[in-house]
């Protein structure tokens, strides 16, 4: 027990100083177990081989013996977008109407803007300890994240007399709605409260750490059940979205209450530095060795209930609430002989249960201050404060649930060397109509190709590695704040990792 506590403390201390980014299946990693990482995530449900396998299925804690794993991966997501020409409220002919974000580079704003900060280190630690012949406990530290981007204002379009506009156009006088009261934007009546700018560097950085405390027991011959308690910690920082303050619940309701005489600028919308929150969740799982050739596994992790991001309560739905979605996995492991094994997993991620992630961007049509004052900005526009930023139905990223299919193979070359490969596919969670906000979090990859290997250097020491490539996927489409234009977001990824294992 003392050794377990020491390993856990060391893992937490190390992780606290390592920036984390991970974006594969939405913002979930393609795998957490070092061996499963080499098989595109396949095997975490039904083929546990290391201590971090308990993150995928806690029932595996009594399957891997006493061992400790410490791994580190280099992860490199390459993100970019092709922007659009911003609207000019004072333009009368040949104008691009209704387009506010995301603004790209070049003379007309349609050029490519590439995110900076492409290199991240991802830690992983685990330890399993048998209690008796049938039961064991385990502890594992794992990382999530990947809603990560850093777009420099200097790469965006230059506006005459203003300078670089920034991704969300905060320095464009006409791109900070509602900058003027309807119906005539040239009337010159300034709306109070819209003072924040969004023209600086824009981006988001979400980092998540989870600690799994698991117990499993063989309750019948070949059948093991397991459960785990999960602790979560996450941090976030948002930059460059101040131009959306006119669509916050705080500002619009203050304008309505004062009958446009005064407005309250939201203080918890953008550029407030890093905020953090703790939370918890639970997980259950089962493993059934049907026969020597076939194992069936399944697990379900509840939603992780996290505290609110108070510094961004004017941005995220429900006043800054940002839970982690529930995840369910079922899998098969098939062993035709002693050396060859195949694994197949199906995983479902319930992003739709997290309002800050799932809510669609209806700001333009359902959070229209003009409509609240009796002068809608567009036909059909209405005002309902719940749909404004920070409201219970406030705009999120419009993500759908995601189902991922994972296939992996492992071959034991000899008693010391095992080699692996895998492929996974899942339809992306982002719809083309939601491109504007998802510029911040372009989780576009749908396919992952992996290889891996492990080598038993000594009887009590194993060295493993894996590599992952997610080819570029592009999402394009007109939607909120893009008018009749269709900007594009895209990403491809690389990951290379190494794992050290001690077998006791």
N, C-alpha and C positions, 0 to 999 in steps of 0.2 A: 504493500500500500504506500509506503514512504517513497518508493521508486516511482510509482504512478503520479503521486503529488508533485514530485520534483520534475518529472518530465512535463507535466501539464503546466507548471509554473514557468518552466523554460520556454515552452511553446508560446505561451501568452506574451512573455517578455519579448521574445524575438519578433513576433508578429506585430507588436505595437509599434515597431519602428520601420516596418516594411510597407511601402505603398502597395496597395492591392488593386488590380484591375482584372476583370474576367468577363468576357462577353462571347458566349458561344450559342447556347440554346436560350435565346432571349438574353437574360443576364445570369443564367445558371451555367455552371461549368459543364463541359461534356462528360466529366467524370471527376471523382475525388480520390478513389483508390489508385495508387500508382500503377498497379498491374492492369486495371480496367482502363486507365488512360491510354494504354497502348492498344486497346481493342475498341476505341471510340466510345467507351462507356459501357459496352456490353460486359456482362459478367458480374456487375455490382449487385444484381438481384439474386443470382443463383450460383455464383462461382466465386466465393470469397477466397482471397489468397494473401491478404495483408491486413494490418490492423485498421487502416482507413476504410476498409470495406464496410465497416459499421455505419458509415455515413449514408451509404446506399441501402443497407439492410442490416439493422441491429441484430438480427438472428444469426449473423455470421460470426459473432464474437467468440463462440465456442468451437469454431471450425479451423482457426488459424494458429492455435497454440499460443504460447507466451512469446511475444515479439514486440519490438519497438521499431517504428518507421519515422524517418525524418527526410522530407523531400523539399526541393526547391525548383521552381520552374521559371524560365524566362518567357514572358508572354508579350506578344507584339501585335496589337490591333491597328490596322491602317485604315483610317476613316477620312472620308471626304464628301463634299457635296458640290453639285452644280447648281448655282443660284438662279435668281430671276431679277428682272428689271423692276425696281421699286416704283410704286405709284407716285405721281406728283399731283397733289390736290389742286394745284394752280394751273395744271395743264388743261387745254381746251380741245386740242385736235391731236390725233395720232398717239394717244396715250395708252399706257398699260394700266388699266383700272383695277383697283381692288387688290393689288399685289403689294404686300408689305414685308414678307419674310419667307424663306431665308434669302438674303442678298448675297450674291456671289462677287467674284472679282471681274476685272476687265472694265472697259469703258461703259458697258451697259448692264453690268451686274450679273451676267449669265455665266461667268467663268467659274472655274473650279477653285474651291478653297479646301485646303488640306489641314487636318488637325495635327497639332504638335503633340509632344509627349507620347511616344509610341512604345516605350520600353518599360516593363513592369516585372517585378519579382513576386512570385506567389508561393507562400510557404504551405506546408502540410505536415502535420505531426500526428502520430497515433501510437497507442499502446494497448495490448490485450493481455489479460491475466486469467488463466484457468483457476476456478475455485475448487472444482473437483472433476471427476471424469465426465460429468454431464453439463456443467455450467461454467460460465466465465463472465467477466465484465470487461469493458473496454472504454477508452477515452480517446477522442480524436478532435483535432482542431482543423477546420477547413475554411476556405475563402470563397466569396462570391463578389460580384461587382460588375463593372463593365459598362454601366451607363456613364461612359467616360468620353469626354471630348474637350478640345482646347483650340478654338478657332481665333486666330489673331485678327484684330480689326484692320491692321495694315494690309491684309490680303484681300480686303473687300473693296467694293466700288467707291470711287471718290465722288462726292457730291459737291458741285461748284459752290464755293463760299463756306463750305462746312468741313470738308475733308472726308476721310474714310468713314463709311456709314456704320460698319459693324454688321455682324450676321443678322441681327434682329432690328437693324435700322434705327436705333435710338437717336442718332444725330440727324435723321431726315425729318424736317419739320412736319411733313405730312404723314409720317409713319408712326406717330405716337397717338393713336386714336384713344378717346375722342378729343383731338387737339382743338377742334372748333365745334361750336354748337350747330346742328343742322337748322334749316335746310341748305343754306348757302355757305360752303366752307370759306368763301372769299370775303364773307362779311366782316371778318376780323375779330369776332367775339371770342376771346380766349377763355377756355374752361380752366378754372382754378384747380390746382392740385397736381397737374401733369408736369412735374418738374424733373423727375428722375430720367436719366438718359440710359440707353442701352447700346451705345455705340462703341463701348470698349470691347476688350476680348470677351468672347462668349464661350460658355462650356459648362459641363457638369462633371463632377467626380463623385461617384458612389462607391464606397468600400464597405464590404460586409465580412464579418468573421463569425463563425459558428463553432460552438463547443458541444460535442455529443458525448453524453455519459450513458453507456449502454450496458444492458444485461441480457444474456441469452441462456436458454436451458433446453436440453434435449428431453422433451416430455414423453416421447415414445420412440421406439427404435426407428432411426432415420428421420424423425420429425423434430425440428428445433423451432422454438418461438423466441422472439426477442422484443425488447422495448427500450426506448432511450428518452432521456430528458435533454432538451436542447436549450442552450443559452445563446443569445445573439447579440452582437454589437455592430452598429453601422454608423458611418459618417457620410456626410454629403456637403458639397459646396457647389453653388450655382452662380454663374457670372453672366452679365450682359443681357438680361431679360427685362430690364427696367422699363422698356418701352411698352410693356403689357400692363402697366399699372392702371390704365384706364379701363381695364377689364377685370379688375379685382373687386371682390365683394366689399372690401373696406372703402375703396374710393367711390364706387358707384352708389353705395347706400348713403354715404356722407353727402353726396351731391343731391340725392333725392330728398334726404331729410332737410337740407338747407334750401331746397328749391333753387339749386345751382348757384347760390350765393357764396358757398365755400366748399372746398373739398379736402379730404384728408389723404395725403400721400401714404401709401402702404409702406411700412418700415421693414416688413419681413418678406420681401419679394425677391430681391436680387443683391448680389455682391455683399453678403453679410459674413463672409468667411465660412469656416467649417463648423457644422453642427453635428451632434451625435445623439444616439438613442440606444437603449438596451431593450431586450425583449426575450421571449421564451416560446417554446413549442414542444411537441411530443411526436414520437415516431414509433410505429409497431411494424413487425415483420415476421415472416415465416420462411423456413427452408425445409423441403421434403425430398429426401433421397428416394426416389421411386424405385430405382434399381441401380446397380453399379454404373450404368451407362447414362442415366437421366436424373437430373435434379431440377426441381421447380422452386422458384423463389418469388416472393412478393413483399412489398413494403408500402407503407403510406405515412407520409409526414404531414402533420397538420400545418395550417397557416401559422407562421411565427408572428406573435402579437408584439409589435414594437411600440415604443414610446414615440411621441410626436417630434417632428423637427420644428421647434418653435421659431427658429430664425427664418424659416421658409413657410410659415403658416399662411401667408398671403399668396403663395404659389400653388402648393399641393392641396388636393381635395381634402375635405374634412379637417381643415385647419392645420395641415402639416402631417397628417397621419400617413405612414409609409410602411405597411406590413410586408412580410415576405409570403409569397404564394404557397399553397399546399402542393405537394408533389406525390404522385403515385407511380409505382413501377412494378411490372411483372416480368419474369424472365425464365429462360430455359438454359441449362447447360447440358450439352450432349458430348459424351466421350466414347467415340467408336473403338478406341483402344487406349492403352496406358500412356501413350505419348501425345495423342491428338485430342483436342477439345474445341468445340464450337459453343458460342454463347449468343443468345438472341434476347434482347430486352426491348420492351415497349414502355415508354415513360410519358406521363401526362402532367403538364404544369398548368395550374389554374390561375393564370394571370388575370382572368376576368373577375376574380373575387377581390382584387386590390384596386379600389377606386382611383388612387393616384396614378396607377399604371393603366387601368382599363378604360377610364372615362374618355369618351371621344371629345374632340375639340369643337364645341358648339358655341364658342364665345361670340362669334360674329352675328349669329342669329338668335341666341337665347340670353345673351348678356349685353344687350344694346341699350345704352343709357338714353339714347335719343328716343327709343320706344317708350321708356319709362316716363319721359317728359312729354309724350304725345306726338313726337315727330320721329318715327322710325327711320334709321339710316338707310335701310334697304327694304324692299317689299317682303313682307312676311316676318321681319325681325321683331322679336319680343324681348321683354326683360323679366327674368326670374333670377333673383340673387343667388339661388342654389347652384346655378350653372356658371357663375362667375368664379374666377380663380380664388381658391381658398374656401369655396362653398362645398356643400356636401356632394354635389354633382359637378363640381368644378372640372375644367378641362384637364385631362391627363394626356397620356401618350397613345391612347386608343388601341392598346394591345389586346389581341385575342388569346384564348388558351392555345397551348402548343403541345402537340403529340409528336414524340421523337422515336424513330425506329433505329435500333443499334444492333449491328452484327459484328462479331469478333471471332478470331481464331487464334489458337495457341498451339505451339508444337514444341515438345521437349526434345531437343537435339540429343541430349544425353542427360545424365543425372544432375548436371550442374547448370546447363544452359537451356533457357526457354526463350523462344522468339514469338512475337505477337504482331497482329495487324487487325485493322478494323475500319468500318465505315458506318456513318450514321446520317440520317436525313430527317428533317422536320420542317414542315411548312412554317415560314416565319410569322411572327405575331403581328406584324405591322401592315396596315392597309395603305394603299397609295394616297388616300384622302387625308392621311395623318402625317404627311411628310414634314410639315412646317415644324412642329414641336419635336419630332423625332430626329431632326438635324442634331439636336443635343445628344441623342442616344440612338445612333444608327445601327440597331441590332439586326442587321440584314442577313448574315450567313445562315444557310440552311443545310449545308453538307460539311462533313468532317472526315478527313482521311488521316489515319494514324498508323504508326508502327511502334514497337517497343520490344524490350528484352530484359531479362534478369539473369544474373550469373552468381552462383554460389561460390564465392572466393574461398571461404572457409566453412566449416560445419556450422559456425554461429554468425556468419556475416555474409550478407547478400547485397549486391550492387545492381540497381536497375535504372533504366532510362526509358523515355518515350519522346515521341515527336508528333506534332499535330499540324495539319494545314487545313484551313477553311477557305476555299476559293471565294472570289469576290461575287457578291450578289448585289443587285441594284434595285431600288424601289423608286418609282417615279409616279407622279400623279398630281393633278390640281386638287386643292382642298382649301381649308380655312386659311386666310391670309395669303393665298397664292393667286387669286383672281383666275384668269383664263390661262395662266402659265403653269408648267409642270416641272418643278425642280426635282433633282435626283439626290438620293443619299446612297452611299455605298460603303462597303467594308470588306476587307479580307484579313486573315489572321495567321500568325505563326506561334507555335509553342514548342519549347524543348525543355525537358525536365530530367532531373536525376533524383534517385531515391536511395537512401542508405538504410539497411534493415539489420537489426540485431536479433538473432534467434537464441532464445534461452533454453 
